[in-house]
Amino acid sequence: MVGNGDLERGTATKSRNQSYPQSYYASGGTYDVGYSDSQWTSWLVPMIVVANVAMFVVIMFVNNCPKHHDGFQGECVAKFLGRLSFQPLRENPLFGPSSSTLEKLGALEWDKVVHQNQAWRLITCIWLHAGVIHLLANMLSLVFIGIRLEQQFGFVRVGLIYLLSGIGGSILSALFIQRSISVGASGALFGLLGAMLSELLTNWTIYSNKAAALFTLVVIIAINLAVGILPHIDNFAHIGGFLSGFLLGFLLLIRPQFGWLERRHLPADTRLKSKYTVPQYVFWVVAAILLIVGFTVGLIMLFKGENANKHCSWCHYLSCVPTSRWSCNN
């Protein structure tokens, strides 16, 4: 929403309602499942939040509105902050920097990625935000979504999902949006939401109230994706991040089936022979294939300079639906 045609990546919010049952019944006995929501201490997600806030301070320091602003669109906002003051609200209503500053510091821009060999922008754009409002919305969402996941699955798996989903969102965004810059962590956030959905599906048997949990999660995802059809919100980054995280969840968030952890305490004739169920293995293989193919095809198309809109004439409606109140031309 910075400038005329620049895009911010929206936010995804979620409260996790599902919980693991404390026990289950097998062979006439009750056995402790052994899963704990607080198995890991969450430190990576808070560090990501700190890094994003610190990066925003750097952005505003470089932006230096009092020095670089031309005055045509109004005065700098919050002048008492000195060089950290914000661009005029007519230029950036999110209380943030100019689009030129974001572009300079690593915003996603198709031309620079494809024709100027700046592929690093696929990653750096994840750490930039268009304004204070954009930053707060994304970081609050990350805290609500990410801390619980990190407590359950550890920093390595959650960190991989966050980063790879962010890159997946950047790739899809660059394939469809080639005349604007894009910034924001919401592709990575949608990846965490996608991973939560696939984790629920692949570990279906260990959840209580699974139907209610699935319905709640799907509704939250649908609402957040629907918000992305508003103008100046990069919904392709949301979709790319969500799909990447959804597939990564099958690969990284798989849990042993019931009875595996307690097999030593069970009679020999009732012990499970496989750590995972057949559906879990199938999900894993299919997800691995789709993820590898998706990233490979996406990167090849991107660096060949392909415009994905030419291959999908209606896909632009996934990011912006024109109405009598706004246009999607930009």
ABEGO torsion letter per residue (X at the ends): XBEAABBBBBBBBBBBABBBBABBBBGGBBBBAGBBAAABBBAAAAAAAAAAAAAAAAAAAAAGAAAABAGAAEBBBGAAAEAABBBBAAABAAGBBBAAAAAAAGBBBAAAAAAAGBAAAAAAAAABBAEAAAAAAAAAAAAAAAAAAAAAAEAAAAAAAAAAAAAAAAAAAAAABAABBBBEAAAAAAAAAAAAAAAAAAAAAABBGAAAAAAAAAAAAAAAAAAAABBGBBAAAAAAAAAAAAAAAAAAABBBBBGAAAAAABBAAABBABABBAAAAAAAAAAAAAAAAAAAAAAAAAAAGBBAAAABAAAAAAABBBBAABBAAX
